Amino acid sequence: MSQPVAPTEDRRLFAIGIVLVTYVFFTACDAAAKWMVVNGMPPLQVAFGRYVVQFAFMLGLALPRLGLGAFRSSNTTLLVVRGMLLLGMTVLNFVSLIYLPLTVTATIMFSIPLLVTALSVPLLGETVGWRRWMAILVGFAGIVVIVQPWDAQFHWAVFLSLACSLSGAFYFILTRKLAGRESALVMQLYVGAVGAIALLPFVVFGWVWPDSLFTWAIFLSVGIAAMIGHQIAIAAHRYAPASVLAPFGYSQIIWMSLASWLIFAQPPDIWLFVGAPIVIGSGLYIWLRERALVKSIAARVSPSAYDQVLADEPDGPSR
């Protein structure tokens, strides 16, 4: 039994408004995770809590509709690998948050669209012209400006954050492969199940109990914020194509900067103001270029093909 897909509507301003809220929740997820790990909770346990909350919620949605059939799929291997890639992205991000400001990890994560574009050549057989290759190189130059590998304060955790982005890029490549073949409910269910099951052996013997109701609230809020953010993002994509919503993902740098400054007393430095616009500008250029190319190709196929192709594009960075 397949999961029916909710019908789409064209309410773009409403979609933009709620997708902006999505990035507030994703920032809350990262801020809560950073608070937990810098106060001594193991990053794997924080990630476990994030996935258990998602799995419990998605299971509650799936079982009444599909029963155990929700786990039956002809793409099980790809779904499990996709879940492991997002798990790797989450763990690497949470560990890097121990050492790096939220603003740095968030900006490095903006390199995911650049990596997806580069990896789409060998993995998806897509063609990337010289203009987009230049944008990719310029974007990574912006990352170099932010992390300043020549500086005495350079921290090795930057490599964890870069590995997080690489894992995220592979995750979105697989999302493209699965688009139209699996429902969002099933993909979310597998993500939660894979993360919770894979982390369970690593946390059961070294469990650190939260020492107060406030700490419990922060611990649970990691998963709750991520889950709500994903659900709002899915709702937003019912009302507007991903191509319309994608640029608004860069608004997260505002919330990350505020959280980093107000909660952790880590204001952004001057190099972030120099490098972040370079990374964001490169990502926006690639988005505009791909949008124009898809429109040109789809227009030659059928008048309605453009909107359909854009509706199938994957979301931006996930948690």
N, C-alpha and C positions, 0 to 999 in steps of 0.2 A: 504493500500500500504506500503510495507516494504522498508526500506532504504538499497540499495545494499552496500555491504562491499567492499572496495578497495582491489584489489589483492595484495598478499604479494610477496616480492622479497628477495633473500638472498644477502644482501649487508651489512655485519656486521660491517666492519670498518667505512663505511659511517654512519651507524646507531649510532655507539658509538660516532662518532664525533658530530653529531647533538644533541644527547641526553645530552652530556656535556653542550651544549649551553642552553638546557632546564633549567638547574639548575642555570645558570646565571640569567635567567628571573625570576625564582622563588625567587632568592635572591633579585632581584630588586623589586619584589612585596612586600616582607617582609620589606625591607629597606624603601620603600616609605610609607608603612603603618605605620611603627614605626615613621618616620619623621612627618606624619600627626597627630598621636595620642599624641606624646609628645609635639606638638605645639598647642594642644588644641582642635582638631577636635574630636567629639565623635566617639569611635570605631565602633558603629553600623552604623554611616553614612559612615565611610570608607569602611566597609564591604558592605553596600548598593551600593556604587559606583562600587566596584569590581564586584558584581553580575549583576548590570544593564548593564555594558559594555559587560560582557559575554553573557547575555541574548539577547541583541540587535544584537550582532554578530552572535550568533547561530540561531536566528530567521531569520536573513537575508540569512543564508545558507539553512535553512530548508524549508521556505515557498515556494520558487520557485520550489523545488524538490517534496515536499510532501503536500504542503498546510496545512490546519488545521489538516489534518490527521496525522501530525507529533506528535500531542498530544494524539492520540488514541493508547492505548496499553492495553494488557491483564495483564500487570504488573504495572499498575498505582500506586497502593498503595506502592509497593516496591520502585518505582522510586521516589515518594514523600518522603518516609522515608529516602532513600539514600540522597536526596537533603538536608533534614533537618540535617542529620548527618554531611554532609560537611559544611553546614552553621554553625552548632555548633562548628565544628573544626576551621573555619575561625574566628568567633567572639572570641572564647576563646584564640586563638593565638594572635589576634590583641590587646586584653585587656592585655594579659601577656607581650606584647612588650612594654607597657608603663613602666614596672618596671624591666624587665629582659633584658640582652644583647642578641643580635641576636644569638650569639654562643651558649648560654644556651638553648634557645627555639629550635634551630635547632637540637642540640644533643639530647634533650629530645624527639623530634619528630622521631629520629632514632629508638626509642623504638617501633614504630608501627609494624614492622615485628615480633618483639618478642610477642606483644600482639595478633596479628593475629594468630600466631602459637598456643598460649595458648587458645584463644577463639575458634579455629577451632575444638577443642575436643567437647565441649558441643553444639556448634551451627551448625557445619557441620558434626559431627560424625566421624571426622578424628582421627587417632591414632598418638600420639606423644610419641616417645621413651624416655628413660631416658637421652640419650645424649642431645637431644634438650631441655628437661626440665632443664638440668644443664646449657645449654647455655642461656636459658631464665633467670635463677636466676643470673648467672654471669653478664648478660647484665644489669639487674636492680641494681646489686651491683655497676656497673659503673655509673648509673644514680645517685645513692646515693653519690658516690665520687664527682660528679660534683656539685650537689646542696648543699652538706654539711649541712644537717639538724641540726647538732650539733653546727654550727658556729653562732656567734652573728649577722652576716650579712645575715643570711638565710631570704628569703622573701617569704611570703605566696603565691605570684603569681606563684610559682613553681607548686602549686596544680592546677592552671588554665592550665598551660602548660601540666601537666600530664593528665588532663581531656581532653585536646585537642587531645592528642595521643590516648586516649581511644575512643573518638568519631571517630577519623580517622580509628582505627582498625575495629570498627563496620561498617564504611563506606566501607572498602575494603572487609569485609565479604559479604556484600550485593552485591558488585561489582562482586565477585566470583559467587554468585547465579544468577546474571543477565547476566553473560558472555555467549555469544552465543544466548541469547534470545532477546537482544535489541542492536541496532547499537550504536556506539560511539556518533553519531550525536544526536540521541534521548536522550541518557543519559546526554549529555552535555546540551542539550536544557532544560531538566527538572531541572538540577542543577541550571542553571541561573534563570529560572522562579520561582522556589521555594525560592531561596535566595532573589530575588528582591521583590516578593510579600510578603513574611513573614516579611521583614524588613521595608517595606514602612510605616506601621502605627507607627513605633517607631521613624522614622526620619522626618516625614513630618512637625510636629509641633515644633521640636527642631533643625531645620536645621541651620547649621552654614555655611554661604557663604564663600568660599575661597576669600581672600582679595587681591589677585594679580594674574596675568597670570602665574607666576611661581608656586604659590600654586595650581592653577587649573591644571597645567601640572602634578604636583606630585600626586594630587588627582586622576586624570584620569589614570595616569600611573600604579596605583595599579591594576586596572582591565585589562588594556592593557597588562601589563607584565604577569599576570596570564593567560590570554587568549592565548597569543603567546606561553607561556611555554607549555600549554596543547596541543596546535595544533602541536608544534614541537615534543612533546612526542608521540602523536598519529602517526605522520609521521615516527618517529624512529622505532616504533613497527611494521610498515609495512616491514621494511628491516631486522629485527633481532628479535628473540624470547625475551620475557621479561626476561627470565633467563639469557640471555647474558648481557642485559642492566642494570639489577637491581643493581649490585655492584657499578656502576658508580654514583649512587645517593649519595653515601657518599662523592663525590667530593664537594658537596655543602658546607661542613664545611669550605673549603678553602675560598670560596666566602663570606660566612657569617662572617668569621673571619676578612677578609679584610674590608668588609662594616662596621662591628661593630667598628673596629679600626679607619678607615679613616673618616667615616661620623659622628660617635657618640662618638669618643674618649673613647671607651670601649674595650681595648685590652683583649684577652683571658688570664685568669690567669693560674697558674701552675696546678690547679686541673682539668681544662678542658683537658690539655695535658695528664693527667693521666687517666681520666675517659672516654674521647671520644674514644680512641683506644679500651677500654674494650667493650663499647657498639657496636662499629662498628665491632669489631672482633666477638662478639657473633652473630650479625646479619649475617655476612658473613658465619659463621659456619652453622647456621640454613639453609641459602641458599644453601650451598654446600651439606649438609645432605639431604635436600628435593630434590635437583636435582638428587643426586645419587639414592634415593629411587624411585623417579618417573621413572628414566631411567630403573631401575631394574624391576619395575612392568610393564611398557609399553613394554619392550623388550619381555616379556612373552606373551603379547597380540598380537602385530604385530610389524614388524620392523619400521613402520612409526609412530606408536602411540606416541613415545617419543617426536618427534618434534611437533606434534599436541598439546599434553598436555602442553608443555612448551610455545607454542604460545598463549595459553589461560590464562596464569598467569596474575594477575593484576599488574598494575604499582606500583611504590613506593609512598611515601608520596606526597599528593596533596595539592593544595592551594584553 
